[in-house]
Amino acid sequence: MNNRDKRFVVGAIAICLILAVLSPFIASSNPDGLEKSAQNLGVPETDSSIQSPFQNYEIPLFGKIGGIVALIIGVLVTLGLAWLVAILIKRRKPPEISE
């Protein structure tokens, strides 16, 4: 990876982390379309059989900054998985073309 690409990747990660930190402050408190539709249909808000790792995008252990921590973890996990997939794809040998 050349120097220009490295700067691009670092800049993109920085932007993702900045958005993760700012999003709890700029997000709307009104329910999104999916939540509104579920309310209109009378779907119960919680289902004990399904557990999300970060319900409502918060980690109660961290108190008020739990939402920010959950978003940062989500961004880093997503970027890590994308990086892993990119490495696996890069290692695959392209099929040889016979003429």
Sequence and secondary structure as in RCSB ss.txt:
>XXXX:A:sequence
MNNRDKRFVVGAIAICLILAVLSPFIASSNPDGLEKSAQNLGVPETDSSIQSPFQNYEIPLFGKIGGIVALIIGV
LVTLGLAWLVAILIKRRKPPEISE
>XXXX:A:secstr
  HHHHHHHHHHHHHHHHHHHHHHHHS SS  HHHHHHHHHT  S  TT   TTGGG  GGGGGGHHHHHHHHHH
HHHHHHHHHHHHHHHHS       
